Amino acid sequence: MMDVNNQGIPYDAGDVVYVIYRNPHTQSVANVQEAAVVKNPENPEELALFLYETYYPLTDDLAVYASEAEAEQVYSQSFGDL
């Protein structure tokens, strides 16, 4: 089991995680994407997800999965088969 950092999130900078990402230009399109957990460049005490050249604050509001298989299972339950 991973340690929980000071944000209460069980990830550390350098971890690779998976998210279900909805295309901002076509809301009906979503897919599983790999993302990196990094230190937030705006606040190095916090973590962020780095995805598509953009930093997203890593909060417990995000659905983040430790494995691609887990993310794909949730995706299938939510959106149908990949």
For each residue, the residues with C-beta under 8 A, 3 or more apart:
1: 10
2: 10 11 12 15
3: 10 12
4: 8 9 10
5: 8 9 10 11 12 47
6: 45
7: 46 47 58 59
8: 4 5 60
9: 4 5 47 58 59 60
10: 1 2 3 4 5
11: 2 5 15 17 37 47 58 64
12: 2 3 5 15 37 47
13: 37 38 39 47
14: 36 37 38
15: 2 11 12 36 37
16: 34 35 36 37
17: 11 34 35 36 37 49 64 65 66
18: 32 33 34 35 64 65 66 67 68 70 71
19: 32 33 35 49 51 62 63 64 65 71
20: 30 31 32 33 63 71 74 75 78 79
21: 30 31 32 33 51 52
22: 27 29 30
23: 26 27 29 30 31
24: 27
25:
26: 23 29
27: 22 23 24
28:
29: 22 23 26
30: 20 21 22 23 75 79
31: 20 21 23 75 82
32: 18 19 20 21 68 71 72 75 82
33: 18 19 20 21 51 52
34: 16 17 18 68
35: 16 17 18 19 49 50 51 64
36: 14 15 16 17 49 50 51
37: 11 12 13 14 15 16 17 47 48 49 50 58
38: 13 14 41 47 48 49 50 55
39: 13 44 46 47 48
40: 43 44 45 46 47 48 55 57 58
41: 38 44 48 55
42: 55
43: 40 46
44: 39 40 41
45: 6 40
46: 7 39 40 43 57 58
47: 5 7 9 11 12 13 37 38 39 40 57 58
48: 37 38 39 40 41 55 56 57 58
49: 17 19 35 36 37 38 55 56 57 58 62 64
50: 35 36 37 38 53 54 55 56
51: 19 21 33 35 36 54 56
52: 21 33
53: 50
54: 50 51
55: 38 40 41 42 48 49 50
56: 48 49 50 51 62
57: 40 46 47 48 49
58: 7 9 11 37 40 46 47 48 49 62 64
59: 7 9 62
60: 8 9
61:
62: 19 49 56 58 59
63: 19 20 74
64: 11 17 18 19 35 49 58
65: 17 18 19 68 70 71 74
66: 17 18 70
67: 18 70 71
68: 18 32 34 65 71 72
69: 72 73
70: 18 65 66 67 73 74
71: 18 19 20 32 65 67 68 74 75
72: 32 68 69 75 76 82
73: 69 70 76 77
74: 20 63 65 70 71 77 78
75: 20 30 31 32 71 72 78 79 82
76: 72 73 79 80 81 82
77: 73 74
78: 20 74 75
79: 20 30 75 76
80: 76
81: 76
82: 31 32 72 75 76
